[in-house]
Structures are given as C-alpha cells and as structure tokens.
Amino acid sequence: MIEYTNFTKSTPIDNRILCPLVVFFCDTGQFARSERYTIAWNALEWIHIHDPEKWPDEIPDDPDNPAWCFCFNGVQLFINMSSGEHKRLRNRNLCDFMTLVINPRENFDAVASLNTRQGRLLRENIRRRLEKYNNGFVPPELGFYGEESNKEWKQYQLEEEGMRRPDRCPFSHVSHSRKQRHAD
C-alpha cells in the first residue's frame, strides 16, 4: 500500500488513471465464505493502524459522513470489494477469491467529475452499462461522493440478495496518537 500510494502521489493522473491496485485474498479454506467481507474490512483496519501518515484533516473520520472515504499514506482511496458470492452484481464477481480493487478517489473525478456536464453524462453512461451487464440490477447504494445521501463505505461492500452488508460500517478510525501507542 505504501508503494502504491507513493506511486499515486508521484505520478501524474493521466499516467496512472488505469493503474488500480488489485489485492487477492487466497482462500485456504480455513474461513467460511460468509467471513470474506469481515476479513477484507479487518485488512483495511490493519492497514489503517499501520498508516505512516496522519489521517487527512479535510476528510471526516466518521464513515457515515458523506465526505468520508478511506485514506492511506495521505491518499484518498476508493475500495471495491468483490467476491465470487456476487451473483446479480456480475461486475463485482471477478473471481472466486475476495478481491479488493483500490483506486485513488480523485481518479473518478478526473474521468467523470460530478461538477461537469461531460462527467455527469459519462457517469450516467457507466451506470447504464452496469445495469445492462448486471441484467437490469443497479445497487441502490450507488451514489456520488459528497452527496448528502451518499455513504461511500456502502459502495465498498455492495449488498445483494443472500449477501447482507452490516448496518454500520465495520471500519473504525484510530487517531494518530493511538496508532503511535499501538505501534510501541
């Protein structure tokens, strides 16, 4: 994560727009399939605790705030949690393993900014294609970062029939001073 976020910080956006970090969790059979999302959230928690940078001041630490997103090494990130359990959301079924697709959040604004007509049209086109690919299913959680009704964490772990997402975000922010004590 440090290497990826350093790459993000040092590379112009046009040269990294198509460069997500993809993390596969190898299934050794020791966990139930239903535990995969818990493992993914625990991994984000572990990464957060070991973050070398302070959480950005401009990003709220409460996942229920519409301006919240996961941050690491000073970079705002969007985490796409995908797994073989997804049936209706074919776009979230990349393989049988739990998979995290990690992108700098600013990539979405660079490609399809909510603040421009072109960006809004592109987002609408992406959603139409998503609906077609998923046989008419569009998750109700899909929103736009910063909109009052949007909860970014819910878009990390999309819900569908047979796959319940927690009512509250499993991520807990840890202050930088508490992280320092944890590291000692």
N, C-alpha and C positions, 0 to 999 in steps of 0.2 A: 504494500500500500504506500509506503514511503517512496519507493522508486516510481510508482505510477503517478502519485500526486506531485512529485518533483518534476517528472516529465510534463505533466499538465501545466505546472507553473512556468516552465522554461520553454515551452513550445507554443508558437503562435496557433491560435484556434483553428485557422484554416488547414494547418498541417497535422492536427490531432482530432479533427471532428469525427473521423471514422475509426477511432482507436479506443474502444472501451476496454476496460479490464474485465476479463471473464474468469470467474473462480468456480471450479467444480469441486464439490464435496464428494469424495469417493465413498460409496456405500459399502461398508464392510459387513453389513448385516447385523451389527450389534444394536442398532436403533430401529424402532418401528417407523414405518413410512410417515405416520402422523407426527413424528417428532422432528422431521426435517426442517420445518419452519422455525421451531424452537432453537434448533442448532444454528440456523442462519442468524436469528436475532442475537443469540449468545455470541456468535462470532463478531457481529457488529459491536456488541457491548465490550468484548475483549479488545477489539481494535481501538475503540474509543478510550478505554482505560489506558492504553499504551500509546496514545496520540502524543507525539513530541511537541505539538503546538497547542496553545490555548484556544478554546472554542472562540470563533469569531464574535466580536462584540455585537455586530449587526444582526446576528442570527439568534432568534429566541431558543432557549434550551427546552421549551415545552413542545413536544410533538403535536399537541392539539392546536398550536398556534399556526395559522395559515402561512406564516413566513418561515416556519421551521423546515429545515432539511438536514440530513446527516452531513457532518463535516469531519474531515480528517486532514491533518497537516495544513490547516488553513484553507482547504479547498471544499467548496460546497459540492456535494455529490448526490446523484440520484441512483438508488439501488433497485434493480429489477430482480425480484426473487422468482425464479422459475423452477418447475419440477415436473416430473412425469405424472404427478397426480392430476395436473390440469387436463381436463378433457374438453370442455367447451372453449376455454381460452387456449386455443392451439398455439398462439403466439407466445404463451408462457410455458410451453412444453418443449423445451429444447433438447432434452434427453431424459433418461431415467434418473439421473443424479440431481440433487439440489444444486442449482446454478445461480450465482449472483452475476449480473451484468451491471457493471459500475461505470457511470459516465459523469463527468463534471456537469453540474446542473446548467452552467452557462452555455453548454453546447445546444441545449434545447432552445434557449433564447436566441442564439446565433442563427440557428436553422429556421426556427418558426416562432419568432417573437410575438407575444400576445399584444405588443404595442404597435405593430404594423399591420396594415391590411394584408400584405403578402404573407406574413407569418400566420395570421389567423386563418387565411384560406388554406395554407399548407397544413395546418393542424386539422382543419375540417376534412381535408383530403385524406390525411393519415387515418383519422377516425373512421371515415367511410371504408377505407381499405381494410382496416382492422375488423370492422363489422362484417364485411364480406368474408374475410379469411376465417373468422370465428363463427361462420354460419348464422349470422344475424345477432350474435351476442356481443353487447358492449357493456363492460362493467360500469355500474353506476358510480363507482368511486373515481373514475377518471375525471380529472379537473385540471385546473391551470394553477401553477404555483402563484401564491399570493392572493388568490381569490378568497374571499371570506369563508365560503363553504368548503374550501379545499383542505384536505388533510393529507399531506404528502406521504406520510407513513402508510396510509391505507393503500396508496398506489404501489408501494414497495411490495406488499403482500396482497394481491388481489384475491377476492373471495369468489367462489362459485359453488354450485350445489355439491355437497359432500366434502367441501373444504372450508371449514369455519376459520375465520380470522379472529383473533382476540378482540374484545370490545375496546380495550385500551392498548395503547402502543407498548410493546414489550421493551422498548429501549428506555433506559434511564440515564439521564445526563449526570455526569460526575464532574464536579468542579475541578479546576486545575490543581488547586491546593490539596483536595482529597486524593487526586491522582498521584501527586508527589508523595503523600503519606503512604499510599498503596504500593508505590514502587520501592519505598525504603524498607 
